[in-house]
């Protein structure tokens, strides 16, 4: 299939804002992550439309949500107003100020960013709702709320699956070590492996679409292979 250029769907200002924001992150959460999630979502969307031709999906909603889903990520969003340039949150806050979004919260920054571009209120609310419900940990803590959002916006299933697929397989392995190196250096290599059991190996059971589940199963097998190689190299014979 031919994946549409994102700029055929989303506006240039949103594209540029996301690229600026993600440029401040580490390699696990950069603009390439956004592009991969967008591409994956378009692949899943195409496959699901073929499997279920009577289902209606809003391609534009999927495109905007994939691009904006990490803008409110609490691991990176500034929770105060730093004035010292050495503060890790300073650059994020400065970017919010640049776009007149300094008074927003993580849960409504997408809404206000879209409204600043004069996009429809209801549309901005819908994109914000989907973005707020993408997170794996958020779904674990708020399953009922995410379930309600999924019924209102079936596109959420596609965005979730696309984002979570990027957390597993070869790319997922690279990302988890990149994140540890940037954000949790004290955890070390062995500590990072705990994240496989805590989350990564469970993602396949959290997928929502038939297409996403099949792809997640294939990528999960790669995680298991990596863990087997790891244990062989450190002399741990456990299976």
N, C-alpha and C positions, 0 to 999 in steps of 0.2 A: 504494500500500500504506500501511497505518497502522503507523508505527513505534512500538513499545511504549515507554512512559516507562521510562527506565533503572531507576527505583526500583521497577518491577514485577519486576525481575530481580535487581538487586544490593541489598545491605543499606545502610541509611541511613548507618551509620558509615563504610563504605568510600567512599560517595559524598562525604560531608563531608570525609574525609581527603584525597581526591584534589582536591577543590575548594580546600582550604586550601593544599595543596602547589603546585598550578598557579597560584594567585594570586600566588606569589612570583616567577614567571617573567616573561619579556618577552612581547611580543605574539605572537611566533612560537610560543611554547610556553605557552599559557594554558589556562584551563578551556574556553574556546570551541573550542580545538583538540580537546580530549577529546570534547566533545559532537558535533563534526563527524565525528570518526573513528567514534564509536559509531553515529551515524545512517547513515554510509556503510557500515559493516559490516552493519547490519541490512538495508540495501537489497541489498547483494551477497549476503547469506545468502538472502534471499527469492528472488532471481533464480536462484541456483545450485541451490536446492532444487527449483525448477520445471524447470530444465534437467536435473538429475540426481536424480530423486525417490527413487532407491534409496540414495543416499548419506545417511549419518547425521551430522548436525552437532549439537554441543552448544551451544545458544543461550546458556546460562548462562556457559560457558567463554568464548565470544566476547565477551559483555558485560563480564565482569570483566577480561579481558585488554585490551580497548580502553580501559577506564577506568584501568587500572594500568600500562599499557605504558611511560609516561614517568617513573614514580616513580624508577626506577633509571637514568635517563639520566645518563651520566657527565659531560655538559656542565654539569649543574646539581647533581648529588649531591655533598655535602660529603665531601672525602677526608681531612679532618683534623677536629680538635675545636676550632674557633675560639672564642676567648673575647672577642675584640674585636668589638663590634657593627658596626663599620665594615667588617668583612670581608664580602665578597659571599656567602660561604657560611654566615655566622652564622645568618641566619633559617632556612635549611634545616635546619641542625643543631639549632636551638632547637625546630623542629617535630618532628624525630626524638625529641628528649628528651621533649617533651610526650606523645608516644605510646609512650614507652619503647622506642624503636627506635634509640637512639644507638650501639648496638654492632653494628648490621647493616652489611652491605656492599651495594654497588649490585646485586650479582647475587643477593642473597637477601632484600632488604628487603620485597619483595612477599609472599614466603612468611611472614615473621614478622608482617607487618601482618595477614594473613588469619588466622594462627594466634592472634593476640591477640584476634580476634573469635570464637574457639573453632570456626572452620571446620575441616573434616576435613583431616588431614595430607596425604593423597594428593591431595585437591582443591587444596590450597595449592601443592603441588609442581607440579601440572599447570599451574596459572595462571602460576607463576613460570617454568616452562620456556618457555611461549609468549611471555611478556613478554621473556625474555632473547634470543629469536630474531627479534624484530620488526625490529630495526635493520638498515638497508641496509648500513652499513659493517661491522656484525658479520657479516652473511651473506657479504660479500665476503672477510672474513678467516677465516671458519669455515664454508665451504659444506657440508662433510660433516656437521657437527654440526646445522646447520639442516635439512639434508635428512632426517636421522634424526628430528628433532623433528616435521617435517612429516608423516612417515609415521605417527608415533604420534598426532599431533593435527592432522588436516586442517583444523581451525579456524584454525590458524596462517596458512594461505594467505589466508583472508578478512581476518584482522586486519592482516597485512602489507599487503595491497592497499589496505585502507581507510586505513591510516596514510600510505602512500606517495602515494595520490591527493591527500591534503591538502598534499603538497609540490609539486604541479604545478598547471597551470591558473592562473586569475586569483588564487585564494587562495594558491597556491604562490609566485607572483611577489611578492605582498605579504609573505608570511612570510619569504622569503629576504632581502629588504631590511630587514625589521624585525629579523631576527637579526643582520645585519651592523651595524646601528646600535647594537644593544645589546651585542654581544659582540666585534665585529671592526671597529671604526671605522676603523682604519688601512687596511683593504682598499679602501675607497672604492667608488664606483659601478661603475667599470670592473672592479675586482677582484671585485666581487660577481658580475658576469656570467660570470666563469670557472666559477662553481659550476653554471651551466647545462650547460656541456660536461662538467664533472667528474662530475655526478650527475643533475641534473634531466632532461636529455634521454635518459638511459639507463634511467630508471625503467620506461618502458613495456615494455622487454625483460625486466624482472625480475618482472613481474606473474605471478601464479600461477593466477588464476581467469579463466574466459572473460569473465565480467561485468567484472571489474577491468581486463582487457586492453583491452576496448572503450572503457571510460571513460577509461583512461589515454591511449589513442591520441587521443581527442578533446581531452583537456587538453594533451597534448604539442603538438598543432597550435596551441593558444593560445600556448604558450611560443615557438614558432617565429615566430608572427605578431608577438609582442612584440619579439623580437630583430630582426625585419625593420624594425619601426618605429624601434627604437633606432638602428640603423645608418643609416636614412634621415635621422634628425634630427641625427646627428653628422657626416653627410657621408661615411660609410663605405659605398661602393658594393658591398662584397663580399657574396656571397650566403650 
